[in-house]
Amino acid sequence: MRRADRLFALVQLIRGRRLSTATWLAERLEVSPRTVYRDVADLQYQGVPIEGEAGVGYRLGRGFELPPLMFTPDEARALAMATQMARQWLDPAMALAAGDAMSRVMSILPAVTRMEVENMPVAAPGSGLDSAVAKKLQTLREASQKRHVVTLAYLDLREQSSQREVWPLGSFYWGKVWTLAAWCETRQGFRNFRVDRIQSLEILPKRFPAQAGRTLADFLRNACAEDTRQGVNFAQP
């Protein structure tokens, strides 16, 4: 990598994180920490507002702008492939947004790189999400974002049905299966629901608060603690 390219990449890496250590930067750039120290010093001398110091970490000062973001051919191909795969397993609105975002990326690529990306000898065919499941996933995501309580009819793996009123905290993808992490008002506890086993759902007008002990972070802590005790993966439906 040319030094000019490395300096540009260094600024990009520092800009993308709250705090970056020289060791982490060295690993990403495949250079020594000493080279990172020297490059940072040179950038600071040139006026780039990098804050921090060796042994602590670096961050970029406010108000600093870089030229329009460009991608290497490999980066562009990776983005295109990831978008192609993700769109099959996202809800309709997010799949559309992913496609629009990739179109913007393609529009700024040099013609040669754009042609290489469009003609990649790799594809991600597949049926993706069932349309009914995709629609439910979108409804749950929107309810989570706006903190609306949801009622749902659920059929568990033992074929037992139940009616629940839940706080949709977040959705997780585990490879062809989406699950909903929720606080269940009906059971007064955290529950994990497979989206494909939700028979019907409705968003209610009332909203749920960010209540201590019932947040997504609390759900994850609770699930991890339970996994540790039982030696299982909480994600498995």
N, C-alpha and C positions, 0 to 999 in steps of 0.2 A: 504494500500500500504506500502510495506517495505520501510524503509528510504533509502536504497541503490537504490531502484527503483525510489523513488521520486527524489533523487539527479540527477539520470541519466535523468529523464523526465524534470527536471528543466533546465538542460543544453540544452536539445533538444529544449525546448520552447524558451529559450533566443537566441539560435543560429538561430532559424527560423524567427526572426523579427529584425528590425533595433534597436528598443528600446522597452523594456518591463517593465511596472511598476509592483511594488510589488503587488498592488491590482489585476491587471489582472492575474498575475502568481498565486496568492492565489486562485482566482476563478477557474482557470483551474485545479489546483492541489487539490482543495477542502481542503485547510488548511487556517490558518490565515496569514495575512501579516507578523506578528511577526515571524512565522515559516519560511517564505520566507527569511526574513532578516538574520535569524540565519543560514539557509542552504547556502545562498549566501556567508556569511562570512566564513563558513567552507570550501566551495569549493575554495574560494580565498586563504585561508590558505594552502590548498592542492596543490596550483599552477595553478588552472584553471584561465585563464586570463579574468575574468569577470570585465568589466569596468562599472562605474556608482556608484550611491549611493542612499540610501533611500530617497524617496520624488521626485526623478528625473526619475530614470529608469535604466535598465541594458542592456548591450550588450556584446557580446563576442568579445574578441580581435582577430586580424588577425592571421592566421596560426595555430589555434587550431583545432585538428582533434579528432573525436570520433571513437570508434570501429565501424565496419560495422553495419549499421542500421538494427534493428530487429523490428518485429511487434508482438503485442499481438494477440491472436486468434480473438478477436473482431475487432481489427484494420484491420487485414488481410481480414476478412469477409466483412467489410465495403468497403474496396478497391475493392475487387472482385465484389461486388454487384454494386458499382458505375460505375466500368468499363463496366460491362455487360449492364447496362442501357445506359451509354453514347455512346457506340459503335453503337447503333441503330440510333442515331441522329447526328452523326458526319459525315464529308465527308470521302470518302474512305481512303485517306492517313492518316488522323488523327485517324480513327478507327483502322487501321492497327498498327499505332504507339502505341495506347492505349493498344492493345492486346499484343504487344511485351513487353511493360513496365510491364504489369501484369505478363507475363511469367517470367520476371526477378525476380519479387517479389516472385512468387511461388517457384522459384529455390532456394531461400535462406531460405525458411521456414523449420522448423523441419518437419519431415515426418508426425507426428501426426497432427500438425496444417494444413499442406497441405491437408491431407485427409479430415479434417473437412471442409475446404474451398471448396474443390471439391465436397463434398456431402451436401452442404447447402440445407436445405429444402425450399429454396426461389429461385425464378427465375424471370426474367424480359422478358417474351415473348412479341412479337409485331413485326409488319412489319417494323417499323422504317421509315426512309426517303425513298421517291420514288427515284429510281436510277438516274433519270434525274435531280432532285432537288439536290441530293448529289453531282453530278458532277459539277453543277453550283456553289454550295457552295464552293467546293474545288478550282475552278477557281477564284472565288472572293477572297477567303482567300489568295491565292498565289499572286494575283494582289495587295491586300492590303499590304502584307508583302514587296513586291518589289516596291510599289508606282507606279504602272502602271495605266494609265487612261484606262477606260473601256467604250465601247459603248454597249448599251443594248436596246432591244425592250421590252417595258413594257405594260402590260394590267392591268389597275387599277380596283378597285372594281366596278366601274360604266361601266366596259367593254369598256373603252376608251383606245385606243392604242397610244403610243408615242415612239419616238426614242430619246434616251438620251446619252449624253457623260458625264461620272461622274468620280469623284475621290472616289474610294472605301475606306472608312475610317475604317470600322469594321463591323463584323457580330454579331448579337445578337439572342439568342434562347429564345423564349417565351412560350415553351410548345407546341410541334408539329409544330410550325411555326418559321422559321428563317427570319430575316429581315436584309437588308443591309443599314447601315448608310452611307450616301455619300454627297459630295458636287456636286451639279448638275451644270455643266457648261452651259447646255442648259437653265436652269431656273435661274441661278446665285443665288443659295440659297441651303440650306440644304434640303435633302429629305430622306425619309425612304421608302425603297422598300421591298415588300415581295418577297423572293427568288422564291417561287413557282409560282409567277405571272410574272416572267421574262421569256419572250418567247424565247429569244436568246441573246447571249452576245459575245463580242470579246475583247480580251486584245490588246491594242494598244502599239506600241513601245515607245511612249513618256511617260515620268514620271511626276508626280505632286510633287511639293515641300511641305515641312512642313510650309505652309504659315499661319502666324498669322491671326486668324479670320476664318480659314477654316479647322482646325484640328478636330480630334475626340473629344478632350476635349472641344473645342468650340461648337461642335454639341451637346454634352451632357448638357453643360451650357444653350444653347439656348433652348433645349427641356425641361429642368427642369423649366426654366423661363416661357415658354409657358404653361406648365402644371399648374403652380401655378396660372397663369392668368385665365385659362379656367377650371381648376378643372378636368382635364382628364389625362389619362396615355398615354404618347407619344408612348409607345411600341405597343399599339393596332393598328393593320393594318387596 
